Amino acid sequence: MTLSIQTGYKSANLTTACRCGAHALHSTYRWLWANPSGSLKAMSRDLKISYACAKQRSSRLKRRADISRRCPECWSPSLEGLTCRNCGVELDTPILPEGVRFGETSPVHTIQMLNGLGSVTNYGSLGLTYGARNVQHLAERPDDSFSESCKSRLWQELKEVFPDDGVTEEATRMLVKEIAEFRCKYPGLVRKKGVGDQLVSNVVARLALRYPALRRVTG
């Protein structure tokens, strides 16, 4: 049975008109981003449009040449990585209940290899032959087996399309966000069969909206 896990991104009311001047595509983009495992039938119901219209909008959206720069919140072509220069939304920031401060879980900055300073060793600066992320995964003992398992699944899926390091980094950051939000909402379901796969699927589906190459993974 496929789990329907909708965590994370919260946008404005999807049924209200946005202020971007491109209401049809914008509302479609916001819905798809907020519901990465949702069907076109569900989208047509939520947006109060016909199934044929939902299918047409989704197709038009994916054909846009500038979709990788479009922000799902404000629709401005101002997205740099996962941060919008126009509205300031950060798509990799977990949305947690008040009182839960995600930043406090980050490790303390320490001196790293090559005298670097940071909370995470910069393996990319070492000129490794087999890829920084794979070596990091093998070199560092995981403190969180569930997160590490999800990351391994994500990287395995991304191997099919060989995205550049920037896209892989975005995907990993979004996965960390998904895991944090899911744990906060459903702490007792983290070990449930299929949860990790669905969280990874959510991340890939969101990034596939922006990067056409990743649609081979979701298709």
Secondary structure by P-SEA (a helix, b strand, c coil): cccccccccccccccccccccaaaaaaaaaaaaacccccaaaaaaaacccaaaaaaaaaaaaaccccccccccccccccccccccccccccccccccccccccccccccccccccccccccccccccccccaaaaaaaacccccaaaaaaaaaaaaaaccccccaaaaaaaaaaaaaaaaaaaaaccccccccaaaaaaaaaaaaaaaacccccccccc
